[in-house]
């Protein structure tokens, strides 16, 4: 399958990937997908960071390994949450590798399954800390249980069927911050932050169930806010009064749960960025994912905008300004906001959409000015800022902001609010800073892509102004000469009579401006009648119907164009007080059309039909439309003509010609 599989025999607990200098997967072993979160399939061409988000932020080290400035790199004991909610642990070992006869090096990543070793450690710990003590407690007297409880390393809580706490140990006091006196005879709901927990437990006992192992439950401590506790529960029937006791053994898994959720945030942000066409579509999903997985109630994006400098409102603090425009000034405004349903119609959302901050003002302004994250553990009720006072009234307590950066450029600021008091978290700051840099790179990359697309569109537009669309497509796909024969097209030549004499009385700028006005009107007429403009030569204009796509009505369209051109010149004379005249010649017949040469392309026509149409114009009458016999035969049933009679045409001899007068009623 691969260059590695031919030279390396892997043991069953190892898999490998190979990535290029852009971190794109160029090779992998068949079983590597089993180590990826969320059951996604790993394929060649994908970004390795989508499946191993732990590598985000490690790019500088990886580049040193690739350049052999660093011998190798490893990440150990990485937790994975795989299908069927099974935990797995892996180690990553990374080094540089160069295949024979290949110029470029790649990064070789070995993935080691470390789950079995971790599982053994966990089982031993669980046996020592839970099962052994629990079994002894169940077999012993109440006095012996009390001695065991006080010596346990994990929290232990004993309640009755109604959830009233009967016994706790010292670890429970340490974990939740309450003394024994504060908890005894109180409901366990004082600790467990889930109103459905106790009724569900009572129902399970009534059904003959109720025991569970390692269920992660959100809990409320006295001072430190929420924690996640993994409880194991056993139910004991007390014969003497025919009631039940619940024995809960709990471990604090807040950090491991936080780590798992933060890994999920990295995954979802990376996934959203990779799947989004632009930043505007990506940012609502990013705000939602961060809030939902990290338990923030409000997420905001602030960007720079030009609005009027506002009048200072009294007692607002931080120079908060409302929309009373006086003069233009660069300020920060909230351009996207996400909140939980309970805050959708809140006053806080309303004021957030109206306010703006200058550089250095408010949390958003300070983060923008410093270019660094800022943490507010608890919003004060006495804060002078209107927005913070409203936030406090709405129950929002903690706040956090970080910049969206690309290199040294700050592109925006993301702000988050929580109903809980938030202690400063250095690891979360690093995670959000990484996400901010990742979003910044995405924005700049999309800007570069959009700029490239705009340039391509300009080039395409310029090419389509020179060539018909189908010919332009042919020209882009081939370099050989493009030429096609057409059996029946109608060619029109027009010339401005007396323009040479008139231009001698005007400045060059005025001459060009006048021609541009007239020929721009002619261009609009050619688009209106679906004709193909070929070129202008001085004050002459050439247009054709029936190519590059054949049309049975090309003669009629050219006739309508000619009549409209006469009207255009008449209107121009009235508006500009001029006396220009137009002479038009038309002929119908076969031509060869195409593009020749390698520079300054032009789509042109060749053949006797073109030459005769040109003669119709040059031998015509000012302010008249002269056509050949062939064109006359095509149009005589729908248009009025006057026979001019035979005229001598150089190179053609005597030819019958007709003057197009107008449409038949």
Secondary structure, DSSP 4 states (H G I P E B T S, - for coil): --TTTTT----TTEEEEEE-TTSBEEEE-GGGGGGSGGGPPP-TTSBHHHH-GGGTT-HHHHHHHHTTSSSEEEEEEEEEEEGGGEEEEEEEEEEEE--TT-SS-EEEEEEEE-HHHHHHHHHHHHIIIIIHHHHHHHHS-HHHHHHHHHH-SSEEEEEETT-BEEEE-HHHHHHH---HHHHTTSBGGGTB--TTHHHHHHHHHHTT---EEEEEEEEE-SSS-EEEEEEEEEEEEETTTTEEEEEEEEEE-HHHHHHHHHHHHHHHHHHHHHH-SSHHHHHHHHHHHHHHHHT-SEEEEEEEEEEEPPPBPTT--TT-B-S--SSEEEEEEEEEEEE-GGGTT-HHHHHHHH-EE-TTSHHHHHHHHHTS-EEESS--TT-S-HHHHHHHHTT--EEEEEEEEETTEEEEEEEEEESS-----HHHHHHHHHHHHHHHHHHHHHHHHHHHHHHHHHHHHHHHHHS-HHHHHHHHH--S-EEEEEEEEEEEEEEEETHHHHHTTS-HHHHHHHHHHHHHHHHHHHHHTT-EEEEEETTEEEEEES-SS--TTHHHHHHHHHHHHHHHHHHHHHHHT---EEEEEEEEEEEEEEE-SSSS--EEEESHHHHHHHHHHHTS-TT-EEEEHHHHHHHTTTEEEEEEEEEEETTTEEEEEEEEEEE--
